[in-house]
């Protein structure tokens, strides 16, 4: 049973690799054509346009905030609105104990760090067990059917 499953898996991986290589070859073939070259130029042009728009947006935001700070105008232009948001500033370590006592639903356990820290020590409420997990070699070529 396992032998046949490995052979089928090996064939599936070989097929995936073959198709991935075919896609890569097609992309390279298209890139070498005049259409592919025009596409590459268009992709770069889109990236440049996106960067320019982001730079201009930052300038508009900066100017809008300057107008708001200077004149108090929250609508410096019909396309721009300045909104005010509450921003909390605090030292996370300093408020952690408060959150544990008064807002326990806001405290989230980082399970990955916790489990790493628990290694080799007894922690109340924590049980350990051994869980078998199967790993499969990446290279299954020795089980591939040569007739394919």
C-alpha positions, 0 to 999 in steps of 0.5 A: 500500500505505502509503496504504491502511494509513494509511486503515485506521489513521485509521479504527481511531483514529477508532473508538477515539476514538468508543468512548472518548467513548461510555464517557465519556458513559455514565460521566457519564450514570451519575454524574448518576443516583441510582445514580451518586451513591450509587456516588460516595458509596460510593467516597469511603466506601471511601477513608475506610475505607482511610485509617482502617484504615491509620492504625490499622494504623500505631498497632498496629505502633507499639504492638507495637514499643514492647512489644517494645522494653520487654518483649522480647515478640515476640507482644504480641497473638495477631494481631500478631507482631514480626519482626526483619530484617537491614537493610544501611546503606551508602554505595552509592558506597563499596561500588560498587568492592568489588561490581565486583571481588568481586560483579560479578553484583550490579552492574547497568548503567543502560543509559539513563544509559550511552547518554546519557553515551556520546553523542559519545565513544569508549567501548571495546566500544561500537559505534554505528549509525543505526537508522531508526524510523517515527513516525506523525502523531497526526492522520490526519483528512485520510486518513479516508474521509468515508463512514466 
